[in-house]
Amino acid sequence: MKLSFILITTFLALCIASCRDTQDFQVKTEDPRMNTFLREWDGPYQGVPTFDDLDLNDLKPALILAMEQTQNEITQIANQDETPSFENTIISLEKSGQLLDRIFSYYGVLSSNLSTGQFRDIQKEMAPKISKFYTQINHNENIFKRIKYLYENKDLLKLDKKQERLLDLKYKNLVRNGAELDEVNKARYQEINMRLSELHTLFSNNVLADEENYYLLLDGSQLSGLPKSLIESYKIAAETLGFEDNFAVTNTRSSMEPFLKFSEERELREKVWRDYYSRGDNNDAFDNNQIITEILKLRHKRSQLLGYENYALWRLENRMAKNPETALALLKAVWPYAVSKIHEEVDDMEKIAKLANKNIKIKPWDYRFYAEKVRQQKYNLNSQEIKNYLQIENLIQAMFFVAKELFNFKFIEVKNNTVPVFHPDVRVWEVKNAISDEHVGLWYLDPFARKGKRSGAWATTYRSYSSLLNQTSVLSSNNSNFVKGSKDQPNLISWDDATTFFHEFGHALHSLSSNVHYPGLGGGVRDYTEFQSQLLERWLLSEPVVNNFLIHYQTHEPIPQELLRRIRNASKFNQGFSTGEYLASAIVDLEYHMTDPEGLNPHEFEISVLNNYQMPNEIVMRHRSTHFGHIFSGEGYSAGYYGYIWADVLTSDAAEYFESAEDGLFNKDLSKKLVRHLFAPRNSIDPKEAYLNFRGQEPTIDALMRDRGFSEAIDQ
């Protein structure tokens, strides 16, 4: 079973949790074949999810039946009489739970892309039951005895390196998740996980509620400074909300950021800013402050049950950083240079403001607006001017071009409704090997924001590659929240959104490139897996992409070389802001999880930590605590948000490696090494070893500092 032995709550906000009490799962399912969630994935491409006709009334019975089936599979493995072997224990576990895995693919889409009141009620009820299910599997004494026997006798088993890694991961994950606790502490551990699953779900749904319930309605007199395309998008948003004669700034990043960048109405900018950064922090039914405190207390108690001083020590033990002190040291090394840049940026902004007879102190809701003015003055670069060359359709083709050049993938759009989708906006492409024409998988794209869809951008895999399970057709997806334009205009996005588009496509390519036998090696180490996707961002500014795909939506002319020169010159612009807001979130995350949370008040803690680090008043955390879904709607990034910059150390180093080679980013030999060592193996090899195989040496922080315009740090 793919999910049985990963960290239990990593995927909780979207789907996962723990084990089974018979009374909890008694439900009448008249005929499983009639349940829309239990159907086999049939049809083309080794079968596909039937997203288009799911009946939410079937979800709870399907989850219950699939958990019962998985529990029976686990019981048979645990209670067999045969002496433990790799085949009858590890391989059997790898093959278990496939029905449940399929249902969780649906569950993740319902949670992230199609959330409704009915689904949230089901999620609230089932999250602790699912958590209990997985915890009890992780605490199955007979399963642990069998795996421990194999682990202690692995030298006699004649395992190959991948088998040994799989065995090591399973054994250590069970120990890390309480398999060696006594019965009293196992019960307490289970209670904690069940409660955490409830809290993670509640936190996530509270943030989504504030995104749906807050919006700013504008009339025609309040649009000064806004580009025409943005005005049209806001009009569509208002019409969707039922306001025909208005314009709506919704409470999502993709709607908020351009308003703060272009609107000349300072009071309205402040209103939009406060709505967005106050999500989960409005002292109402959707307030997340008490939830945060309880989550931190429970994580701390659980870590101490396992023998760790704090949660961060437990969490980072099996990451590349190994411990929170090492991760925090990286953040502290970069922080002073980010702060220095912020002060420089603010000075430039205030000079611009004075020239316009506005003697103001820059506030957080001013930063993007005046940064845009500085960009225009320093680099003669207007964000809207760039946006005219960033059509979503062209960027999709640009990503396909890069995928073909580096990975030998070609993408053919699937039409005629042969693959079911969960929303009319979703499109699907078949992915093939461009040389052999062999089928690789499918790529789903859900690009636009809408009610019931969480904000941000992410990648998901509905079916991962595993030759053991005969799953060789990968089902990958990318999800964004672009603001949809009018019907007669192309959809244009910002440079930051285009970069994120490439980033998330990197995750999809990671899944599509996978070549693993055991599903248990198909995951990754969190502070490493962002590296592959961050690296792909570099190809957005590559010469073939800018010359062939950055085309003006009206003139159909390629982006001028002079504009491209200005974009490259400005590539390090505003790095103080982007690095500072990220680092602030990463630091607070680590500090939360290195601290005894007894009596902790999130408001006071957040302010105290940032004051200790002399956080500039002109910016805030990228994700304030009350809507920091990365760390409080699940445990995937908890005590691990630092991982983005950890991965960026690798990214900057690898990018310089490419750029120093003949043909630069399109060097064929390096492309082959990239796929072979960094994309295809997934978690079948230690990340440090994988990177050394690719690069031939360990990375240093130097390339990162050069990338961000902090080179003075390494020149001294």
C-alpha positions in Angstrom: 0.0 0.0 0.0 1.6 3.2 -1.1 0.3 5.3 1.8 0.6 2.9 4.7 4.1 3.8 5.8 4.6 7.4 4.8 4.3 10.0 7.5 0.7 9.6 8.5 -0.6 13.2 8.3 1.5 14.5 5.4 -1.5 14.4 3.1 -4.2 14.8 5.8 -5.7 18.1 4.8 -6.3 16.7 1.3 -6.9 13.1 2.2 -5.1 11.0 4.7 -5.0 9.9 8.3 -5.3 6.5 10.4 -6.8 2.9 11.5 -10.0 0.9 12.1 -12.4 0.1 14.8 -15.2 -2.1 13.5 -17.9 -0.1 15.0 -16.7 3.1 13.3 -17.0 1.5 9.9 -20.2 -0.3 9.8 -22.2 1.0 6.8 -24.5 -0.6 4.3 -23.3 -0.6 0.8 -25.9 -2.3 -1.3 -23.7 -3.1 -4.3 -20.1 -1.9 -4.4 -20.3 -2.0 -8.2 -22.9 0.8 -8.2 -20.7 3.1 -6.1 -19.1 5.8 -8.3 -15.9 5.8 -6.2 -15.4 2.1 -6.2 -15.5 1.5 -10.0 -12.4 0.1 -11.6 -10.4 2.7 -13.7 -11.2 1.3 -17.1 -11.0 2.8 -20.6 -7.9 3.9 -22.4 -4.4 4.6 -21.0 -4.5 1.6 -18.6 -7.7 3.1 -17.1 -8.5 6.6 -16.0 -10.5 8.1 -13.1 -14.2 8.7 -13.7 -14.2 12.2 -12.5 -17.2 13.4 -14.4 -20.1 11.6 -12.6 -19.0 11.1 -9.0 -21.8 11.1 -6.5 -20.7 12.5 -3.1 -23.2 10.3 -1.3 -21.0 7.4 -2.3 -17.8 8.8 -0.8 -18.2 7.7 2.8 -19.3 4.1 2.0 -16.5 3.9 -0.5 -13.9 5.0 2.1 -15.2 2.6 4.7 -15.3 -0.4 2.3 -11.8 0.3 1.0 -10.4 0.7 4.5 -12.0 -2.6 5.5 -10.5 -4.3 2.4 -7.1 -2.8 3.1 -7.3 -3.9 6.7 -8.0 -7.4 5.7 -5.0 -7.4 3.4 -2.8 -6.1 6.2 -4.2 -8.7 8.6 -3.4 -11.6 6.2 0.2 -10.3 5.8 0.6 -9.8 9.6 -0.8 -13.2 10.7 0.7 -15.5 8.1 2.7 -18.5 9.5 5.6 -18.3 7.1 9.0 -16.9 8.3 9.2 -13.3 7.2 10.8 -12.8 3.8 11.1 -9.7 1.5 8.6 -11.2 -0.8 5.9 -12.3 1.7 6.1 -9.2 3.8 7.6 -6.1 2.0 6.3 -7.0 -1.5 2.9 -7.9 -0.1 2.6 -4.6 1.7 3.6 -2.8 -1.5 0.8 -4.4 -3.3 -1.9 -3.7 -0.6 -4.3 -0.8 -0.5 -4.6 -0.1 -4.2 -8.4 0.5 -4.0 -7.9 3.0 -1.2 -5.2 4.8 -3.1 -7.5 5.3 -6.0 -10.2 6.7 -3.8 -7.7 9.1 -2.3 -7.0 10.4 -5.8 -10.6 11.5 -5.9 -10.5 12.7 -2.3 -7.6 15.1 -3.1 -9.4 16.6 -6.1 -12.6 17.1 -4.0 -10.6 18.8 -1.3 -8.4 21.0 -3.4 -10.3 21.7 -6.6 -14.0 21.1 -5.9 -14.6 21.7 -2.3 -18.3 22.1 -1.3 -20.3 22.2 1.9 -21.3 18.6 1.5 -17.7 17.5 0.9 -16.5 19.4 3.9 -19.0 17.8 6.2 -17.8 14.3 5.0 -14.2 15.4 5.3 -14.8 16.6 8.9 -16.4 13.3 9.8 -14.0 11.0 8.1 -10.7 12.7 8.7 -10.2 11.3 12.3 -11.5 7.8 11.2 -8.9 7.8 8.3 -6.2 8.9 10.7 -7.1 6.1 13.1 -7.0 3.6 10.3 -3.4 4.5 9.3 -2.1 4.8 12.8 -3.4 1.4 13.7 -1.7 -0.1 10.7 1.5 1.6 11.6 1.1 0.2 15.1 0.3 -3.3 14.0 2.6 -5.3 16.2 2.8 -8.4 14.0 3.6 -6.3 10.9 6.3 -4.5 12.8 7.8 -7.7 14.1 8.1 -9.1 10.6 9.7 -5.9 9.3 12.1 -5.7 12.3 13.1 -9.3 11.7 14.0 -8.5 8.1 15.8 -5.3 9.0 17.9 -7.0 11.7 18.8 -9.8 9.3 19.1 -7.8 6.1 22.8 -8.8 5.6 21.6 -12.4 5.1 18.8 -11.5 2.6 21.0 -10.7 -0.4 19.0 -7.6 -1.2 20.0 -5.2 -3.9 20.4 -1.5 -3.1 16.9 -0.5 -3.9 15.4 -3.4 -1.9 17.6 -2.5 1.0 16.6 1.2 0.8 12.9 0.2 0.7 13.3 -2.0 3.8 15.2 0.7 5.7 12.6 3.3 4.9 9.7 1.1 6.0 11.4 0.1 9.2 12.5 3.6 10.2 9.2 5.1 9.3 7.4 2.7 11.5 9.7 3.4 14.4 9.4 7.2 13.8 5.6 6.7 13.9 5.4 4.9 17.2 5.7 1.2 16.4 7.9 0.6 19.5 5.7 2.5 21.9 3.9 0.5 24.7 0.2 0.1 24.4 -0.7 3.0 26.6 1.5 5.4 24.6 0.2 3.9 21.3 -3.3 4.8 22.4 -2.2 8.3 23.3 -0.4 8.6 19.9 -3.5 7.5 18.1 -5.7 10.0 19.9 -3.2 12.8 19.0 -3.3 11.8 15.3 -7.0 11.7 15.2 -7.4 15.1 16.8 -4.7 16.5 14.5 -6.5 15.3 11.5 -9.6 17.1 12.6 -7.7 20.3 13.3 -5.8 20.2 10.0 -9.1 19.8 8.1 -10.7 22.6 10.1 -7.8 25.0 9.5 -7.8 24.4 5.8 -11.6 24.8 5.5 -11.5 28.0 7.6 -8.9 29.5 5.2 -11.0 28.5 2.2 -14.1 30.1 3.8 -12.3 33.4 4.2 -11.2 33.2 0.6 -14.8 32.7 -0.5 -16.5 35.1 1.8 -14.3 38.2 1.4 -14.1 40.2 -1.8 -14.0 43.9 -2.7 -16.6 45.3 -5.1 -15.5 48.2 -7.2 -17.4 50.6 -9.4 -16.2 52.3 -12.5 -14.7 55.2 -10.5 -12.3 53.0 -8.5 -10.3 51.4 -11.4 -7.5 54.0 -11.8 -4.2 52.4 -12.7 -5.6 49.0 -13.5 -4.8 47.6 -16.9 -7.7 46.8 -19.3 -7.2 43.1 -19.2 -7.3 43.1 -15.4 -10.4 45.2 -15.3 -12.1 42.7 -17.6 -11.0 39.8 -15.3 -12.5 41.6 -12.3 -15.7 42.2 -14.2 -16.0 38.5 -14.9 -15.3 37.8 -11.2 -18.1 40.2 -10.2 -20.6 38.6 -12.6 -19.7 35.2 -11.2 -20.6 36.5 -7.8 -23.9 37.9 -9.1 -23.0 41.6 -9.5 -23.5 42.6 -13.1 -22.4 46.2 -12.9 -19.4 45.9 -10.7 -15.8 44.7 -10.6 -14.6 42.2 -7.9 -11.2 41.7 -6.4 -11.5 38.2 -4.9 -9.5 37.1 -1.8 -7.0 35.0 -3.7 -3.3 35.7 -4.4 -3.8 35.8 -8.2 -6.5 38.5 -7.8 -4.9 40.4 -4.9 -1.3 40.8 -6.2 -2.1 42.6 -9.5 -4.5 44.9 -7.7 -1.7 45.9 -5.2 0.7 46.3 -8.0 -1.4 48.6 -10.2 -4.2 50.3 -8.3 -3.7 54.0 -7.6 -6.3 53.9 -4.8 -4.2 53.5 -1.7 -7.1 53.0 0.7 -8.5 50.2 -1.5 -5.0 48.7 -1.7 -5.0 48.6 2.1 -8.4 47.0 2.2 -7.5 44.3 -0.3 -4.2 43.7 1.5 -5.9 43.4 4.9 -8.5 41.0 3.7 -5.9 38.7 2.2 -3.4 38.7 5.0 -6.1 38.4 7.7 -7.4 35.1 6.4 -8.1 32.9 9.4 -7.5 35.9 11.7 -10.8 37.7 11.9 -11.9 36.7 15.4 -15.0 34.9 14.0 -16.2 31.4 13.4 -13.4 30.8 10.9 -10.5 32.1 13.2 -7.5 29.8 13.3 -5.5 31.1 16.2 -6.7 28.6 18.8 -6.4 25.8 16.2 -2.7 26.7 15.7 -2.0 26.6 19.4 -3.6 23.2 19.8 -1.9 21.8 16.7 1.5 22.8 18.0 0.8 21.4 21.5 -0.3 18.0 20.0 2.7 17.8 17.7 5.0 18.6 20.6 3.5 16.0 22.8 3.6 13.4 20.1 7.3 14.1 19.5 8.1 13.7 23.2 6.2 10.4 23.2 8.7 9.3 20.6 11.7 10.5 22.6 12.4 13.8 20.8 12.9 17.1 22.5 10.7 18.9 20.0 8.8 18.4 16.8 11.4 19.9 14.5 14.0 17.4 15.6 11.6 14.6 14.8 10.6 16.0 11.5 14.0 16.8 10.1 15.7 13.6 11.2 15.1 12.0 7.8 15.5 15.1 5.6 18.6 16.4 3.9 19.1 19.0 6.6 19.0 16.3 9.3 18.3 18.8 12.1 16.6 22.2 12.6 19.8 23.9 13.6 21.3 23.2 10.2 18.2 24.4 8.4 18.0 27.5 10.5 21.7 28.2 9.9 21.0 28.4 6.1 18.1 30.8 6.7 20.2 33.0 9.0 23.0 33.1 6.5 20.8 34.6 3.8 18.5 36.7 6.0 20.9 39.8 6.6 21.4 40.2 2.9 17.7 40.0 2.2 17.0 42.7 4.9 19.7 44.9 3.5 18.1 44.7 0.1 14.7 45.5 1.5 16.0 48.7 3.0 17.6 49.6 -0.4 14.3 48.8 -2.2 12.3 50.9 0.3 14.6 53.9 -0.1 14.1 53.7 -3.9 10.4 53.5 -3.4 10.1 56.5 -1.1 12.2 58.6 -3.5 9.7 57.7 -6.3 6.8 58.6 -4.0 8.3 62.0 -3.2 8.7 62.8 -6.9 4.9 62.3 -7.1 4.5 64.7 -4.2 3.5 61.8 -1.9 5.6 62.1 1.2 4.7 58.7 2.7 6.3 55.9 4.6 6.0 52.7 2.6 3.5 50.3 4.1 3.0 46.6 3.1 0.1 47.5 0.8 2.4 50.0 -1.0 5.3 47.7 -1.6 4.2 46.1 -4.8 2.8 49.4 -6.2 6.0 51.4 -5.7 8.2 48.4 -6.6 6.5 48.5 -10.0 7.3 52.3 -10.3 10.9 51.6 -9.4 11.1 48.8 -11.9 9.8 51.2 -14.6 12.3 53.9 -13.7 15.4 51.7 -13.1 14.9 49.2 -15.9 12.3 50.9 -18.1 10.3 47.8 -17.5 6.5 47.6 -17.0 4.9 44.5 -15.7 1.9 44.9 -18.0 4.2 45.3 -21.0 5.8 41.9 -20.2 2.4 40.3 -19.5 1.3 41.1 -23.1 3.8 38.4 -24.2 2.7 35.8 -21.6 -0.3 34.0 -23.1 -1.2 30.8 -21.2 -1.6 28.9 -24.4 1.9 29.9 -25.6 3.4 29.1 -22.3 1.9 25.6 -22.4 3.6 25.1 -25.7 6.8 26.4 -24.3 6.7 23.9 -21.5 6.1 21.1 -24.0 9.1 22.3 -26.1 11.3 22.1 -23.0 9.9 18.7 -22.1 10.8 17.4 -25.6 14.3 18.9 -25.6 15.2 17.6 -22.1 13.0 14.6 -21.6 12.1 13.4 -25.1 8.4 13.9 -24.2 5.7 15.0 -26.7 2.2 16.1 -25.7 -0.9 15.4 -27.7 -4.1 16.9 -26.5 -6.9 14.4 -25.8 -10.2 15.6 -27.1 -13.7 14.2 -27.8 -14.3 13.5 -24.1 -12.4 10.3 -24.2 -10.9 11.1 -20.8 -13.3 12.2 -18.0 -12.5 15.5 -16.3 -13.9 17.1 -13.1 -14.5 20.6 -14.4 -15.0 22.1 -17.9 -11.8 24.1 -17.5 -9.7 20.9 -17.2 -7.8 19.8 -20.3 -5.8 16.6 -20.8 -2.8 15.6 -22.9 -1.4 12.2 -23.7 2.4 12.1 -23.1 4.5 10.0 -25.3 8.2 9.3 -25.8 9.1 11.5 -28.8 11.6 9.0 -30.1 9.9 5.6 -29.7 6.3 6.9 -29.6 5.7 4.8 -26.5 2.9 5.9 -24.2 4.2 7.6 -21.0 1.0 8.9 -19.3 -1.5 11.7 -19.2 -1.1 15.3 -18.1 -4.2 17.1 -16.7 -4.3 20.9 -16.4 -6.8 22.9 -14.3 -5.6 26.5 -14.7 -8.2 28.9 -13.5 -9.5 30.1 -10.1 -13.1 29.4 -9.0 -15.2 29.0 -5.9 -14.4 25.8 -4.0 -10.8 25.7 -5.3 -8.0 26.4 -2.9 -5.6 29.3 -3.8 -2.1 28.9 -5.1 -0.6 26.4 -7.5 0.2 22.7 -7.0 0.9 19.4 -8.8 -0.8 16.1 -8.1 -0.3 12.6 -9.3 -3.4 10.4 -9.6 -1.4 7.3 -10.5 2.4 7.0 -10.0 4.7 4.8 -12.0 5.4 1.3 -10.5 6.5 -1.6 -12.6 5.8 -3.9 -9.6 2.1 -2.9 -9.8 2.1 -2.8 -13.7 1.3 0.9 -13.4 3.3 2.3 -16.3 0.8 5.0 -17.4 1.4 8.0 -15.1 -1.5 10.3 -14.4 -0.1 13.7 -13.5 -1.7 17.1 -13.1 -1.0 20.7 -12.6 -3.4 23.2 -10.9 -3.2 27.0 -10.9 -5.5 29.9 -10.0 -5.0 32.2 -12.9 -7.7 34.9 -13.3 -9.7 34.0 -16.4 -10.0 36.7 -19.1 -13.0 37.5 -21.2 -14.1 35.1 -23.9 -12.7 37.2 -26.8 -9.3 37.9 -25.2 -6.4 35.5 -24.6 -5.5 34.7 -21.0 -2.5 36.7 -20.0 -0.5 36.1 -16.8 2.3 37.8 -14.9 6.0 37.0 -15.0 5.8 35.5 -11.5 2.8 33.4 -12.5 4.6 32.2 -15.6 7.6 31.2 -13.5 5.3 29.3 -11.1 3.7 27.6 -14.1 7.1 26.2 -15.1 7.9 25.3 -11.5 4.8 23.2 -11.1 5.3 21.6 -14.5 8.7 20.5 -13.1 6.8 18.4 -10.5 4.7 16.9 -13.3 7.8 16.0 -15.3 9.3 14.5 -12.1 6.3 12.1 -12.0 6.2 11.4 -15.7 9.9 10.6 -15.7 9.7 8.2 -12.8 11.2 4.8 -13.4 10.8 2.9 -10.1 9.8 -0.6 -9.4 8.5 -0.3 -5.9 5.7 2.2 -5.1 7.4 2.8 -1.7 10.3 4.4 -3.5 8.1 6.6 -5.6 8.0 9.5 -3.2 10.8 11.9 -2.2 12.6 13.8 0.6 10.7 17.1 1.0 13.7 19.5 1.1 15.0 17.8 -2.0 11.9 17.3 -4.2 11.4 21.0 -4.7 14.8 21.2 -6.4 13.7 19.5 -9.6 10.8 21.9 -10.1 12.7 25.0 -9.2 15.4 24.1 -11.7 12.8 23.9 -14.5 12.0 27.6 -13.9 15.3 28.5 -15.5 14.1 27.4 -19.0 11.5 30.2 -19.1 14.2 32.7 -19.9 16.1 30.4 -22.3 16.7 31.7 -25.8 14.5 29.2 -27.7 11.6 29.8 -25.3 11.7 33.6 -25.4 12.2 33.7 -29.2 9.5 31.2 -30.1 6.8 31.3 -27.4 6.8 34.8 -25.8 4.7 36.3 -28.5 2.7 39.6 -28.2 -1.0 38.7 -28.1 -2.0 41.5 -30.5 0.9 42.1 -32.9 2.0 38.4 -32.8 5.6 39.6 -32.8 8.1 37.8 -30.6 9.4 39.6 -27.5 11.9 42.3 -28.6 15.5 41.7 -27.7 15.7 45.1 -26.0 12.8 44.1 -23.7 14.4 40.8 -23.1 17.6 42.5 -22.2 15.7 44.7 -19.7 14.0 41.6 -18.2 17.3 39.9 -17.7 18.9 43.0 -16.2 16.0 43.2 -13.8 16.1 39.5 -12.9 17.5 40.3 -9.5 15.1 43.2 -8.9 13.0 43.1 -5.8 14.9 40.1 -4.4 14.8 41.7 -1.0 11.0 41.5 -0.9 10.7 38.0 -2.4 13.5 36.5 -0.4 12.5 38.3 2.8 8.8 37.4 2.8 9.7 33.8 2.2 12.5 33.6 4.8 10.2 35.2 7.4 7.7 32.4 6.9 10.4 29.7 6.9 12.0 31.1 10.1 8.7 31.4 12.0 7.8 27.8 10.9 11.0 26.4 12.4 10.8 28.5 15.5 7.2 27.3 16.1 8.3 23.7 16.0 11.6 24.2 18.1 9.6 25.8 20.9 7.6 24.4 23.8 4.2 25.6 22.8 2.6 25.6 26.3 0.9 29.0 26.6 1.9 30.1 23.1 -0.2 32.8 21.5 0.3 32.8 17.7 -0.1 36.6 17.4 2.5 37.3 20.0 4.8 34.6 18.9 4.8 35.7 15.3 5.6 39.3 16.3 8.2 38.3 18.8 10.1 36.1 16.4 10.1 38.6 13.6 11.2 41.4 16.0 14.1 39.2 17.2 15.1 39.0 13.5 14.6 42.7 13.0 12.0 42.1 10.3 11.4 45.3 8.3 8.0 46.9 8.9 7.4 47.3 5.2 6.8 43.6 4.5 5.1 40.7 6.2 5.5 36.9 6.1 4.5 35.4 2.7 2.1 33.2 4.7 1.0 34.6 8.0 0.4 31.9 10.6 -3.4 31.9 10.4 -3.4 31.0 6.7 -0.1 29.1 6.6 -1.6 26.0 5.0 1.8 24.5 4.2 2.3 23.8 7.9 -1.1 23.8 9.6 -3.5 22.2 7.1 -1.3 19.1 7.2 2.2 18.0 8.0 3.9 17.9 4.6 5.8 21.1 5.1 5.6 21.6 8.8 9.0 22.5 10.2 10.1 22.1 6.6 9.1 25.3 4.7 12.8 26.1 4.7 13.0 23.3 2.1 12.4 25.7 -0.8 15.6 27.6 -0.2 17.5 24.4 0.7 16.4 23.1 -2.7 17.4 26.4 -4.3 21.0 25.9 -3.2 20.9 22.8 -5.4 19.0 24.7 -8.1 21.4 27.6 -8.4 24.4 25.2 -8.4 22.9 22.9 -11.1 21.9 25.9 -13.2 25.4 27.2 -13.2 26.6 23.7 -14.2 24.2 23.8 -17.2 25.1 27.4 -18.2 28.9 26.5 -18.2 28.3 23.7 -20.6 28.2 23.9 -24.4 24.7 24.7 -25.6 23.9 25.8 -22.0 20.5 24.7 -20.7 20.0 22.5 -23.7 23.2 20.5 -23.4 22.2 17.0 -24.4 24.6 15.1 -22.2 23.6 17.1 -19.1 19.9 16.6 -20.0 20.4 12.9 -20.0 22.2 13.0 -16.6 19.5 15.2 -15.3 16.8 12.7 -16.1 18.8 9.6 -15.2 20.1 10.8 -11.8 17.6 13.5 -10.6 14.2 12.8 -12.1 13.8 9.1 -12.9 15.0 7.5 -9.6 12.6 9.4 -7.3 13.4 8.1 -3.7 15.2 4.9 -4.8 18.5 6.6 -4.0 19.7 8.9 -1.3 19.3 12.5 -2.5 22.8 13.5 -1.6 24.2 10.6 -3.6 21.9 11.3 -6.5 23.1 14.9 -6.7 26.7 13.9 -6.5 26.1 11.5 -9.4 24.7 14.3 -11.4 27.1 17.2 -10.4 30.2 15.4 -9.4 30.6 17.6 -6.3 28.6 19.0 -3.4 26.8 22.4 -3.9 27.7 25.5 -1.9 25.7 28.5 -1.0 27.7 30.7 -3.4 25.6 30.2 -6.5 22.4 30.9 -4.6 23.8 34.2 -3.3 24.9 35.2 -6.8 21.4 34.3 -8.1 19.7 36.6 -5.7 22.0 39.6 -6.1 23.6 39.0 -2.7 27.1 38.4 -4.2 28.7 40.8 -1.8 28.2 38.1 0.8 30.7 35.9 -0.9 33.0 38.5 -2.1 34.0 39.7 1.3 
